[in-house]
Amino acid sequence: VVLVALGLAAVAIIPLTSLHSYLYGRVDDQLTATSSQMAAFVKRADAKGFTITSSSIKGRVSPEVFVAVIGPAGRTVASESTGDTEFGPLPQLPVPLRSQTAGPAGAARTARLGAYHPSSAAVDVTAQGGHGPEFRLLVSSVSGRTLVVATSLASVTATLASLRNIELAVSLGLLAALLVLMTLLIRLGLRPLEDMAKDADAIAAGDLARRVGETEGDGEIARLGRALNGMLEQIETASAQRARSEERLRSF
């Protein structure tokens, strides 16, 4: 049972790890695409002398993505999210903000040959105040400013937790069924030995004519039963011969 439990644990880790890598890779790919899109928007705005505001960002990003443009002095120029009613708590920005170069060269897509892989540039951060889901955050630099994009990991965490609970329930169910089945099989297999032990006790008490119950087949227990009965036949024959010899001696 212990070996099976270890095997089930090893097998359960593989799909859980694969799904974790896939989901995080897909989130990172979405963040990379949003970062590239917003970097291009910031560059166009600078070229045209357009002031970036929260309203100008709102129509260009997904409602599930948090975007912040931070100036050289560390002051937030503009930020956008759907608000606390839908977006929930905002991500806690790490200090200091470590960025990578925005654009296709510095934020390559994480999907390769149809497979998603987590990006080394993205990090996990907590929600502000420590209450709420974790966020996946990607920081990049563009035109002397810092571009921050983040999204909640609530759905990813829920999916992984659901798979983990299912695997745990299935594994415990299999272990329980295995334990019951092994117990029944062991008891069933040892029942002939228990019967032999009872017969042996009766024989030891003086009932030499008694024989152990034999089982059919060529298994170990069947061969043991036949060997014991053969031994008892010889013991009974030798005992009878000794009794006859003693009787003849007494008669003499």
Secondary structure, 3 states (H helix, E strand, C coil): CHHHHHHHHHHHHHHHHHHHHHHHHHHHHHHHHHHHHHHHHHHHHHHHCCCCCHHHHHCCCCCCEEEEEECCCCCEEEEECCCCCCCCCCECCCCCCCCEECCCCCCCCCEECCEECCCCCCEEECEHHHCCCCEEEEEEEECCEEEEEEEECHHHHHHHHHHHHHHHHHHHHHHHHHHHHHHHHHHHHHHHHHHHHHHHHHHHCCCCCCCCCCCCCCCHHHHHHHHHHHHHHHHHHHHHHHHHHHHHHHHC
